[in-house]
């Protein structure tokens, strides 16, 4: 059984006896003897074979290795095609979400700009001798100042993002 499993897995990996021998640092005749059942590898070599063939030692020792049939390959390819389709749909959905989020963000920034222009600096007419009004006016002024400095860069970034995430035909 070991001999059949080594041979089946080696062939499924498209390795010749010579290729496997080179990777295991043995001669090709040793691989041939293992596959014919004339000898068996020692424990260290068995572990090395499992690593090179990327398979568990238990598979080499006892579990039979089924060579995939054409129907199995067709079923696997259909499942992979379905998975690829799902991934593509998720990517499109994520791109749409990002696109519309950027549009909403851009609209919000424009609305805040319009509110700032329409409202003017109404807080400048407050009585700043009252400490609470002074703090509130300072906070409003700082927020306006920060928004006016950061928003153009953010607006430019969102417009570029909208252009990059738009649906292409």
C-alpha positions in Angstrom: 0.0 0.0 0.0 2.9 2.4 0.8 4.4 1.8 -2.5 1.2 2.4 -4.4 0.5 5.6 -2.4 4.0 7.0 -3.0 3.7 6.3 -6.8 0.1 7.8 -7.0 0.9 10.9 -5.1 4.2 11.5 -7.0 2.4 11.2 -10.3 -0.4 13.5 -9.2 2.3 16.1 -8.3 3.8 15.6 -11.8 7.1 14.5 -10.4 9.3 12.0 -12.0 11.2 9.4 -9.9 14.3 11.4 -10.7 12.8 14.7 -9.4 11.6 13.0 -6.2 15.0 11.4 -5.7 16.8 14.7 -6.1 14.5 16.4 -3.5 15.1 13.5 -1.1 18.8 13.3 -1.7 18.6 9.6 -2.8 19.2 7.9 -6.1 16.4 7.2 -8.6 16.7 3.4 -8.1 15.7 3.9 -4.4 12.5 5.5 -5.4 11.9 2.7 -8.0 12.4 0.0 -5.2 10.0 1.8 -2.9 7.3 2.0 -5.6 7.8 -1.6 -6.6 7.5 -2.7 -3.0 11.0 -4.2 -2.9 12.1 -1.9 0.0 10.6 0.7 2.3 11.9 4.0 3.4 13.0 4.5 7.1 11.0 6.8 9.4 13.1 9.9 8.7 12.8 9.4 4.9 9.1 8.8 5.3 8.7 12.2 6.9 10.8 13.8 4.2 8.7 12.1 1.5 5.5 13.4 3.1 7.0 17.0 3.2 8.1 16.8 -0.4 4.8 15.4 -1.6 2.9 17.8 0.6 0.8 15.0 2.1 0.3 13.6 5.6 2.4 10.5 6.6 -0.9 8.7 7.4 -1.9 9.0 3.8 1.4 7.5 2.7 1.0 4.6 5.2 -2.5 3.6 5.0 -5.1 5.7 3.4 -5.7 4.9 -0.2 -5.1 7.7 -2.6 -7.9 8.1 -5.1 -6.9 9.5 -8.4 -9.4 12.2 -9.3 -11.8 11.2 -12.1 -12.7 13.6 -14.9 -16.1 14.1 -13.3 -14.5 15.1 -10.0 -12.3 17.6 -11.8 -15.4 19.0 -13.6 -17.3 19.3 -10.3 -14.3 21.0 -8.7 -13.9 23.4 -11.5 -17.7 24.2 -11.4 -17.4 24.9 -7.6 -14.3 27.1 -8.2 -16.2 29.0 -10.9 -19.1 29.5 -8.5 -16.7 30.8 -5.8 -15.0 33.1 -8.3 -18.4 34.5 -9.3 -19.4 35.1 -5.6 -16.0 36.9 -5.0 -16.6 39.1 -8.0 -20.1 39.9 -6.8 -18.8 40.8 -3.4 -16.1 43.0 -4.9 -18.7 44.8 -7.0 -21.0 45.3 -3.9 -18.1 46.6 -1.9 -17.1 49.0 -4.7 -20.7 50.3 -4.9 -20.8 50.8 -1.1 -17.5 52.7 -1.1 -18.7 54.8 -4.1 -22.0 55.8 -2.5 -20.3 56.5 0.8 -17.9 58.9 -0.9 -20.8 60.6 -2.6 -22.7 61.1 0.7 -19.5 62.3 2.3 -18.9 64.8 -0.5 -22.5 66.0 -0.3 -22.1 66.5 3.5 -19.0 68.5 3.1 -20.7 70.8 0.5 -23.7 71.2 2.8 -21.4 72.2 5.7 -19.6 74.7 3.5 -23.0 76.1 2.4 -24.1 76.3 6.1 -20.9 78.1 7.0 -21.3 80.6 4.2 -25.0 81.2 4.9 -24.5 81.4 8.7 -21.5 83.7 8.5 -19.6 84.2 11.7 -22.7 84.7 13.9 -20.8 83.8 17.0 -18.6 86.9 16.7 -21.5 89.0 17.9 -21.8 87.1 21.2 -21.0 88.6 24.6 -17.5 87.1 25.2 -17.4 88.6 28.7 -19.4 85.6 29.8 -16.9 82.7 30.2 -19.3 80.0 28.9 -20.0 82.0 25.8 -16.4 82.7 25.3 -15.5 79.0 25.4 -18.4 78.1 23.1 -17.4 80.8 20.6 -13.8 79.7 20.7 -14.8 76.1 20.0 -17.1 77.1 17.1 -14.3 79.3 15.7 -11.7 76.5 16.0 -14.1 74.0 14.4 -14.8 76.3 11.5 -11.1 77.1 11.1 -10.2 73.4 11.1 -13.0 72.5 8.7 -12.0 75.2 6.2 -8.4 74.0 6.2 -9.1 70.2 6.0 -12.3 70.0 3.9 -10.7 71.0 0.6 -8.2 68.2 0.8 -10.9 65.8 1.9 -13.3 67.0 -0.8 -10.6 66.5 -3.5 -10.0 63.0 -2.1 -13.6 62.1 -2.2 -14.1 63.4 -5.8 -11.1 61.3 -6.9 -12.5 58.3 -5.0 -15.8 58.7 -6.7 -14.2 58.8 -10.1 -12.1 55.8 -9.3 -15.0 53.7 -8.0 -17.6 54.5 -10.6 -18.9 51.7 -12.7 -17.0 51.2 -15.9 -18.7 49.9 -19.0 
